[in-house]
C-alpha cells in the first residue's frame, strides 16, 4: 500500500511540477519554483556526502560558489555559454578533488572542520580578491543561454530548463543509490574499517563520492548564476553551507526525496513567509526544531512512518478488537531511507 | 614454502611493547592457534598482519611475497581474509547483503555506478552459496538486526569464507557463544577445506586446542612457546603463563 502510495505521490508531484507555470501564472512564483529546484539539486548533491557517505560537509557553499564565479567570470571574459559552463564544471571538479584530498585526512568532526575552513577560504577569495572577483560588488551575468535556440530569458522557460536539470539530478541519484558503488559508499559510512578489510579502497570511494557530489553542486551553482544573473560573496558564506545542510537534515538524510522537501521548506520560508513576517528566520528555526523533535529522521521518512502507522490503525480497526503493537510508529523502519 | 610468515615483527605504542620480535611461519593448509592471556598482543598481531597497524620493524610475507607495505585493502585481493573479535557487520542490511558486500569487495563491479546491485544475480547466488556453507541459507533474507549473536558470528565467518581466501585469520570466533553455538561454529571450522590456511586466536581452549595442529603462546608481546599441540601443552611455561591460571 505504502509503495503504491509512493508511486502515486511521485506521479502527482511530477504532474504538478510539469504544469506549474500554467496554474501559477505569476512569474514571481514561477521564479521561486526555479529557485526551489536549483537548491534541491544542491541539497541532493550534499546528501551524497551527508546521507550516503556519512561525511558532513560545511564547505559546500564554497564549491557552489567556485562553479558560480568560474561561470560568471568566464562569461564576463567573453566566452560563450557552452565553453563557460564546461570550463566551470571542470574547475569545480578540480576544486572538489582538492577539497577531498585535504578533508579526507579525517572523518567526523575533523572532516567537518576542514570543509568549513575550505569553504571560508573560498569566501575570503570571493570577498577580498577584488581584482579577480570584484569583491562585494559581485559579478553580473548579462545573458542566459539559449539551448537549441530556445531562449531561457522568461521565467517559465528558465523554470522548465531547471526542471529538466533537476530531474536528471534526481535520476542520477536513484541510479547511484542502487549501484554497487552506492552500496560500497554506504558500507564505508557504516563500517569503514571492515570495508577496508574486505578489499574496498575506502579512501578512494569517499574521494569519488566527493567529486560526484561536487559535480551536482557545480551544476546547481551554474543554475544559480543564470537564475540571479548575478553572484556575490554572500552565497559562499558559511550561512549558505549551513542552510543547505539544514535542507538535507530536515528533509531526511540518505533518502531520495528528503533533500528536495528540505529545499522546498527553506526556499518557501525565505521567499514567501519573509514577505509577511520580518523575522522569518525565527519561523524557520521553529519549523526545524519541530521537525527534529517529532521526526528526528527527517520530514520525508517521518511522514512515511506516520502514514504507515495510520494505515496500520485503519487496517486494525475493522478486522478485530485486538491491538497490533507491531504497527506502532517507532518500531517500523521507514521505507524511504536506504540503509 | 610458507603460507604466512612474520619475521622479527615489532610494534610499540608509546612505552608499551605490544609486539616484541615476533616470528611466525605457517605452512600451507596448517591450522594454527594463537593463545595468550588478555593483553598479550594477539589481536595487535592480527592487525599488523592485515595491515591495519603499520609495524615499527620486521616483515610480513604471504606465500613468500613481501606484503609489509601493501595497503590494507589490497591484502584481501592477495588472498587474506579476517574476522573480528567484536562483530563488525552492516547492521541495517540483510544477511545476504552482508555477504554480497564481501564478494563485491573483490569484484571489479564494486566501482560500477550504472548497474543495479540487486540485478547482479551471479554475485548474489555466490553469496547464497556461501551462506549455505555455514547453514544460514534459510534466513539469508533476514535483516541482521533480527539475528542472534551466534548467527552473526557465522555471518562473519561466511563473509570471510565467501572471499575464498588462501589465508584466513579468525579472531576469537567462539567468544560469547553458547555451548550449542560453539558446536555449530566448530563444525563450520572443520568443514573449511584444506587448501585454506587458518590462523585462529582463541581463549576458549577446550574448543580450540584439539582443532589446532600447532600453537603459539604470546605473553606481553613475546612468543613464549611455539610448537605442536602436544609440545605446547606439555611445556611448563605454558602452564605457568596460561593454562595454570
HADDOCK unambig.tbl for C-alpha pairs under 7 A between the chains (distance, minus, plus):
assign (segid A and resid 175 and name CA) (segid B and resid 114 and name CA) 6.33 0.50 0.50
assign (segid A and resid 176 and name CA) (segid B and resid 113 and name CA) 5.77 0.50 0.50
assign (segid A and resid 176 and name CA) (segid B and resid 114 and name CA) 6.92 0.50 0.50
assign (segid A and resid 178 and name CA) (segid B and resid 116 and name CA) 5.27 0.50 0.50
assign (segid A and resid 178 and name CA) (segid B and resid 117 and name CA) 6.07 0.50 0.50
assign (segid A and resid 179 and name CA) (segid B and resid 112 and name CA) 6.55 0.50 0.50
assign (segid A and resid 179 and name CA) (segid B and resid 113 and name CA) 5.25 0.50 0.50
assign (segid A and resid 179 and name CA) (segid B and resid 114 and name CA) 6.04 0.50 0.50
assign (segid A and resid 179 and name CA) (segid B and resid 115 and name CA) 5.27 0.50 0.50
assign (segid A and resid 179 and name CA) (segid B and resid 116 and name CA) 4.67 0.50 0.50
assign (segid A and resid 179 and name CA) (segid B and resid 117 and name CA) 5.20 0.50 0.50
assign (segid A and resid 180 and name CA) (segid B and resid 109 and name CA) 6.69 0.50 0.50
assign (segid A and resid 180 and name CA) (segid B and resid 110 and name CA) 5.18 0.50 0.50
assign (segid A and resid 180 and name CA) (segid B and resid 111 and name CA) 6.73 0.50 0.50
assign (segid A and resid 180 and name CA) (segid B and resid 112 and name CA) 5.77 0.50 0.50
assign (segid A and resid 180 and name CA) (segid B and resid 113 and name CA) 6.55 0.50 0.50
assign (segid A and resid 180 and name CA) (segid B and resid 115 and name CA) 6.96 0.50 0.50
assign (segid A and resid 180 and name CA) (segid B and resid 116 and name CA) 6.74 0.50 0.50
assign (segid A and resid 180 and name CA) (segid B and resid 117 and name CA) 5.03 0.50 0.50
assign (segid A and resid 181 and name CA) (segid B and resid 110 and name CA) 5.43 0.50 0.50
assign (segid A and resid 181 and name CA) (segid B and resid 111 and name CA) 5.14 0.50 0.50
assign (segid A and resid 181 and name CA) (segid B and resid 112 and name CA) 5.50 0.50 0.50
assign (segid A and resid 181 and name CA) (segid B and resid 113 and name CA) 5.43 0.50 0.50
assign (segid A and resid 184 and name CA) (segid B and resid 110 and name CA) 6.76 0.50 0.50
assign (segid A and resid 190 and name CA) (segid B and resid 90 and name CA) 6.48 0.50 0.50
assign (segid A and resid 191 and name CA) (segid B and resid 88 and name CA) 6.96 0.50 0.50
assign (segid A and resid 191 and name CA) (segid B and resid 90 and name CA) 6.81 0.50 0.50
assign (segid A and resid 194 and name CA) (segid B and resid 88 and name CA) 6.70 0.50 0.50
assign (segid A and resid 196 and name CA) (segid B and resid 72 and name CA) 6.19 0.50 0.50
assign (segid A and resid 196 and name CA) (segid B and resid 73 and name CA) 4.79 0.50 0.50
assign (segid A and resid 197 and name CA) (segid B and resid 72 and name CA) 6.20 0.50 0.50
assign (segid A and resid 197 and name CA) (segid B and resid 73 and name CA) 5.68 0.50 0.50
assign (segid A and resid 197 and name CA) (segid B and resid 76 and name CA) 6.75 0.50 0.50
assign (segid A and resid 198 and name CA) (segid B and resid 73 and name CA) 6.75 0.50 0.50
assign (segid A and resid 198 and name CA) (segid B and resid 76 and name CA) 6.19 0.50 0.50
assign (segid A and resid 198 and name CA) (segid B and resid 102 and name CA) 5.82 0.50 0.50
assign (segid A and resid 198 and name CA) (segid B and resid 105 and name CA) 5.50 0.50 0.50
assign (segid A and resid 199 and name CA) (segid B and resid 73 and name CA) 4.18 0.50 0.50
assign (segid A and resid 199 and name CA) (segid B and resid 74 and name CA) 5.93 0.50 0.50
assign (segid A and resid 199 and name CA) (segid B and resid 76 and name CA) 5.21 0.50 0.50
assign (segid A and resid 199 and name CA) (segid B and resid 77 and name CA) 6.36 0.50 0.50
assign (segid A and resid 199 and name CA) (segid B and resid 105 and name CA) 4.96 0.50 0.50
assign (segid A and resid 199 and name CA) (segid B and resid 106 and name CA) 5.98 0.50 0.50
assign (segid A and resid 200 and name CA) (segid B and resid 73 and name CA) 5.47 0.50 0.50
assign (segid A and resid 200 and name CA) (segid B and resid 105 and name CA) 5.36 0.50 0.50
assign (segid A and resid 201 and name CA) (segid B and resid 73 and name CA) 5.57 0.50 0.50
assign (segid A and resid 339 and name CA) (segid B and resid 92 and name CA) 5.62 0.50 0.50
assign (segid A and resid 339 and name CA) (segid B and resid 93 and name CA) 6.50 0.50 0.50
